[in-house]
Amino acid sequence: MANTSVGKNLDQALRWFRALSDETRLRLVERLRDGEQCVCDLTDALDTGQSRMSFHLKTLKDAGIVTDRREGRWVYYAINPEVIEAMSRLLVDLRPTRTGLRVVSRRCD
């Protein structure tokens, strides 16, 4: 696996997949596809409390999946397009290298 982007960036891949392994965080990413949004709008849209939303947004931010910026007392979140592109390349690298071959299961004793 050392030649794939997964092998080279295993720790980062693990952070991405852990961050996206929660339904609320996936919904947040989906909401942010339309562009930057204020945390208050995200809280309302997903019908969740401020502290819970902050936890999920911090998880996504720590993984690099979203960015934030402060404007006055409001915080706005957006998808980090560079990370989404890197995730896409990683998934492409995970495709089987040989297609159309039937794997014969073998019992190991």
Buried (B, 14 or more C-beta within 10 A) or exposed (E): EEEBBBEEBEEBBEBBEEBBEBEBBBBBBEBBEEEBBEBBBBBEEBEBEEEEBEBBBEBBBEBBBBBBEEEEEEBBBEBBEEBBEBBEEBEEBEEEEEEEEEEEEEEEE
